[in-house]
Amino acid sequence: MTSPVLNTTRSELVVFQPDMNVAAVSLETIRHSRGDISEIRMLLKGSVETCNNLFKQAVEEGDVVAQIQLSHALFGMKWGKDDSKDFSSLSARDLETFSYYPREFALFNSAYDQAMGVEFDGGAHDARGKDTFRAAASRGYLPALLELKCREWKRRTSSYGFAVELRPFVGKGDRQLDYHFGQALKNGSQIGSELYYEGMYWMNQSCGIPVKYPREHESFEDFTRRYIRFKDCGSTFYDFDGFRHVGGSVVLAPSEEAWEAFVKEKLGNVRFASLESYSFKYDAAQILSLLDEYKIGAVGGSSFVESATEGRDVESFRGGTVHGFRIDSLSIYQNHERIGEISVQENTFKIHQTFENPTIQPIIDFIENVMIRTGSGGSAHSWLKQMGGRYI
């Protein structure tokens, strides 16, 4: 993820001291802000000392939600240089746009160490963060739930499994949670599928999709080549819908008009999958036990099948176009010996599989359930890794 963008112009000529009346701010007034970080910053008026005192009070009272909110406000204050602002002439709307993003409890632990006067301890940080964010999530505080889930899933947040974790909380007022859900859905589903566009919709309507355009008089081909070479070296990319998608979020578009037309046509007519469709029964403990007992591993792959009657036109590496469809597959290995394959056809979502070992049927059923929803073997593979299999 990228850092939030600062939009407010700052004066470099006058340095304002924090408002002395800020000492009257109480923890109760912080609670009444309903988690609006800009409102909390307006109350604190650049006073780090007041923020520290309120944080200590929140710790003493066991108010985990206020602790997290004050830690975000403290970061925003320092980042936005609130100690140099004249708050008598500002409103919350005048402050820089601040939007937290999950950092494995880093903002919270930094604020805790500062307010409580304790030294850095990595082990204590992780345990304290988990305990605090679990408690806040249990009270319905969505930013805490998102950060906790991101910590649990770590490098597998761009998968359908992570989207399933977040789906019950989407559309309930937390833009970052909605964005992470959309990103997981887009990147964990077959390109061009209904879930793919649903993911893009949630990304765009929450925090926005970062879209880049060519310079004036620069061709789209030159622009995409330049961007990949100099701006985002090492990122994966693919071309679809006339755009180049880079990494998990950035879109390169030939023009603003082309992007706006796409948003109107594709994202304005998204068919949303029902909440129930994100849930299916599986026994994670049983699957993990089978993965380890039978030393199950997996390798993903894809292929293109030419067909005169099925699929769509795609660009051929030989030049021109060919008609057909892609097949996404997951080969399964037991103790390094291949025992079968599961594949899904992109245009029909039809599943094909070749297995003769009923002892691992729960694993096969799980993979099929994911692939028939997403069209992606990689998303099923990622979810199995998240369960903790030693060989997967």
Secondary structure as GFF3:
##gff-version 3
##sequence-region A 1 392
A	DSSP	three_ten_helix	20	24	.	.	.	ID=ss1
A	DSSP	alpha_helix	27	31	.	.	.	ID=ss2
A	DSSP	alpha_helix	37	44	.	.	.	ID=ss3
A	DSSP	alpha_helix	48	61	.	.	.	ID=ss4
A	DSSP	alpha_helix	64	79	.	.	.	ID=ss5
A	DSSP	three_ten_helix	82	84	.	.	.	ID=ss6
A	DSSP	three_ten_helix	87	89	.	.	.	ID=ss7
A	DSSP	three_ten_helix	92	94	.	.	.	ID=ss8
A	DSSP	alpha_helix	106	116	.	.	.	ID=ss9
A	DSSP	alpha_helix	122	138	.	.	.	ID=ss10
A	DSSP	alpha_helix	142	153	.	.	.	ID=ss11
A	DSSP	three_ten_helix	154	156	.	.	.	ID=ss12
A	DSSP	alpha_helix	160	166	.	.	.	ID=ss13
A	DSSP	three_ten_helix	167	169	.	.	.	ID=ss14
A	DSSP	alpha_helix	175	187	.	.	.	ID=ss15
A	DSSP	alpha_helix	194	206	.	.	.	ID=ss16
A	DSSP	beta_strand	211	212	.	.	.	ID=ss17
A	DSSP	alpha_helix	220	226	.	.	.	ID=ss18
A	DSSP	pi_helix	227	231	.	.	.	ID=ss19
A	DSSP	beta_strand	237	240	.	.	.	ID=ss20
A	DSSP	beta_strand	243	246	.	.	.	ID=ss21
A	DSSP	beta_strand	250	252	.	.	.	ID=ss22
A	DSSP	alpha_helix	256	265	.	.	.	ID=ss23
A	DSSP	three_ten_helix	267	269	.	.	.	ID=ss24
A	DSSP	three_ten_helix	275	278	.	.	.	ID=ss25
A	DSSP	alpha_helix	284	293	.	.	.	ID=ss26
A	DSSP	beta_strand	296	306	.	.	.	ID=ss27
A	DSSP	beta_strand	312	315	.	.	.	ID=ss28
A	DSSP	beta_strand	321	334	.	.	.	ID=ss29
A	DSSP	beta_strand	337	345	.	.	.	ID=ss30
A	DSSP	beta_strand	351	354	.	.	.	ID=ss31
A	DSSP	three_ten_helix	358	360	.	.	.	ID=ss32
A	DSSP	alpha_helix	361	374	.	.	.	ID=ss33
A	DSSP	alpha_helix	377	387	.	.	.	ID=ss34
###
